Amino acid sequence: MECGPTVLESKMQSPHSQDAASPSIGVVSGRYPASEFEGFVNHKAYCSRHDYTYIYCNWPTGAANRYMNKLEYIRAYYHLFDYLFWIDDDAFFMRPEQGLEAFLPKPGQFLSICSSPTSKPIHTYVSSGQFMLRCNDTGRAFIDAVTTVDLDHVRTWWTDALGYFTNGDQDSIVYLLKQDDRFANYWRLGYEAFNSRAENLLAGDPVFVLHFTGTLPTKRRDYASVQQHLRRGPSLLDPDEARRWQLAQPPPNWPRRIGRSLRNILRRAR
């Protein structure tokens, strides 16, 4: 039985209502340098199913801090939509039938964002890997403000209760949500909403968005493990959807082959 999102924090308790009968939703992702994950294939297939506009970015922004690239990508397109959903290049939609509308910010709120799993040794108050932005004046001002925050100041302000300090956009986001009254009304959800991890999927938990995190060797290991577990290709699309997009199918010996690759990755990581 599929579970709904766990609401950790909601500054507004009103029932959800949309800005319009059919609000426009854009899904933006990307990375520079370009990603080695095939999340963009997964994202495109998902967005096509729900009639969302999908934009993938792999161009340099000139940002000194690579974590800020995503803010520049969002800023390039936030004027085109009522809502914009950012999804990291290493995150995948795993329940293609489920839409994003349930996670639109509630009336008066400008943002829906998840925490990270608190069961992990490294966790964070929110994860900037995926979030839904209402593209009104407040939402656009928030994105603009994230890149202007002094991270040295945030580091001195930070407390252990907020989790791991990443020295990137995530810390600026937390600081603004906590300190700037303009951005006090947001919806903080549990990680189950759209920020699950490989161990959740491998344990059989219902997963909507699967987000690979950690060091690159860890991501590669988990990526290979999930492909082997599901017997799917790099896009993690189910076989029917993969055929619809004319994707190469994993060969019959795929589990053995990917298991060998996983062992090689682990050996190199030691």
HUUR-V540248 format. One record per residue. N is the residue number from 0. PHI is phi in whole degrees, -180 to 180 (NA if undefined). D_FIRST is the distance of its C-alpha to the first C-alpha in Angstrom with 2 decimals. Layout:
n phi d_first
N PHI D_FIRST
N PHI D_FIRST
//
This chain:
n phi d_first
0 NA 0.00
1 -76 3.77
2 -104 6.43
3 -78 9.81
4 -67 13.03
5 -88 14.89
6 -87 18.27
7 -90 21.07
8 -154 23.97
9 -141 24.78
10 -75 28.48
11 -125 28.04
12 -105 26.01
13 -68 26.57
14 -66 23.82
15 -70 23.26
16 -145 25.68
17 -85 26.77
18 -67 30.35
19 -146 30.79
20 -59 29.22
21 -135 28.25
22 -65 28.83
23 -80 29.65
24 -123 27.33
25 -109 28.74
26 -115 27.03
27 -122 29.54
28 -147 29.53
29 154 32.28
30 -165 34.41
31 -132 38.07
32 -62 39.08
33 -58 36.67
34 -72 33.43
35 -95 33.11
36 -89 29.35
37 -97 28.24
38 -61 25.89
39 -63 28.14
40 -68 27.38
41 -60 23.63
42 -62 24.27
43 -62 26.63
44 -62 24.36
45 -63 21.54
46 -66 24.12
47 -62 25.74
48 -64 22.61
49 -104 22.37
50 62 26.15
51 -94 26.39
52 -76 29.61
53 -113 29.29
54 -129 32.12
55 -112 32.57
56 -118 35.43
57 -139 37.38
58 -105 40.70
59 -70 42.58
60 -108 42.77
61 86 45.58
62 -68 43.51
63 -68 44.96
64 -99 41.59
65 -60 39.23
66 -65 36.22
67 -84 37.78
68 -56 37.61
69 -60 34.26
70 -66 35.88
71 -69 38.62
72 -63 36.25
73 -64 34.41
74 -62 37.78
75 -69 38.95
76 -129 36.35
77 -68 35.18
78 -85 37.74
79 -94 36.22
80 -133 32.90
81 -74 31.51
82 -137 28.71
83 -130 28.58
84 -105 25.63
85 -90 26.94
86 -135 25.07
87 -61 26.85
88 -64 28.16
89 -104 26.16
90 -121 22.72
91 -135 20.53
92 -79 17.92
93 -110 15.10
94 -120 12.92
95 -63 15.98
96 -77 14.60
97 -88 13.81
98 -87 17.11
99 -95 18.85
100 -60 19.88
101 -65 17.38
102 -108 19.25
103 -63 22.73
104 -54 24.83
105 -71 25.27
106 -53 28.75
107 88 31.39
108 -101 29.35
109 -114 30.21
110 -152 27.52
111 -119 23.82
112 -151 23.49
113 -99 21.30
114 -80 22.45
115 -98 22.32
116 -60 20.47
117 -76 22.69
118 -75 22.09
119 -84 24.31
120 -58 28.08
121 -107 28.65
122 -136 26.66
123 -139 27.64
124 -57 27.44
125 -137 26.11
126 -111 25.62
127 -86 27.71
128 -66 25.88
129 -142 23.83
130 -163 24.54
131 -110 24.91
132 -108 28.50
133 -80 29.93
134 -88 33.15
135 -97 35.46
136 -59 38.51
137 -67 36.61
138 -62 34.08
139 -68 36.92
140 -65 39.05
141 -63 36.34
142 -59 36.12
143 -63 39.92
144 -74 40.18
145 -57 37.95
146 -76 40.57
147 -98 43.41
148 -72 42.19
149 -81 44.42
150 -68 42.24
151 -64 45.06
152 -66 44.92
153 -62 41.13
154 -62 41.56
155 -73 44.00
156 -81 41.78
157 -61 38.60
158 -127 37.37
159 -61 35.22
160 -63 32.69
161 -87 31.82
162 93 30.96
163 -74 32.47
164 -90 35.22
165 -99 34.88
166 62 38.15
167 -151 36.57
168 -60 34.98
169 -60 32.12
170 -69 34.72
171 -63 36.50
172 -62 33.34
173 -60 32.73
174 -59 36.42
175 -67 36.47
176 -63 33.38
177 -89 35.02
178 -114 38.66
179 -106 39.17
180 -62 38.91
181 -62 38.45
182 -117 34.97
183 -79 33.86
184 -104 31.20
185 -145 28.04
186 -117 24.30
187 -104 23.12
188 -112 19.40
189 -69 17.65
190 -59 17.48
191 -60 13.70
192 -63 14.64
193 -158 16.81
194 -151 18.52
195 -77 16.51
196 -118 18.73
197 -57 19.21
198 -64 18.58
199 -66 15.03
200 -65 14.32
201 -66 16.45
202 -85 14.66
203 91 11.36
204 -70 9.82
205 -68 8.03
206 -127 11.43
207 -89 12.87
208 -117 16.47
209 -102 17.87
210 -118 21.22
211 -86 23.80
212 -133 26.15
213 104 29.16
214 -69 32.37
215 -60 32.82
216 -60 32.96
217 -65 29.68
218 -61 28.04
219 -62 29.58
220 -62 28.45
221 -67 24.79
222 -60 24.99
223 -65 26.47
224 -63 23.96
225 -68 20.98
226 -60 22.98
227 -66 23.76
228 -62 20.26
229 -89 18.92
230 56 22.33
231 -126 22.71
232 -79 25.71
233 -62 26.54
234 -78 24.76
235 62 21.36
236 -75 20.90
237 -68 19.40
238 -56 22.33
239 -63 22.43
240 -68 22.55
241 -62 25.05
242 -66 27.22
243 -61 27.19
244 -96 28.69
245 59 31.07
246 -87 29.89
247 -63 31.23
248 -88 28.91
249 -59 28.61
250 -68 31.20
251 -57 30.41
252 -93 31.54
253 -54 29.32
254 -58 27.55
255 -67 31.04
256 -66 32.52
257 -73 29.93
258 -64 30.07
259 -65 33.81
260 -62 33.44
261 -63 31.14
262 -64 33.79
263 -65 36.47
264 -63 34.67
265 -64 34.34
266 -63 38.01
267 -68 39.12
268 -78 37.14
269 -74 38.92
//
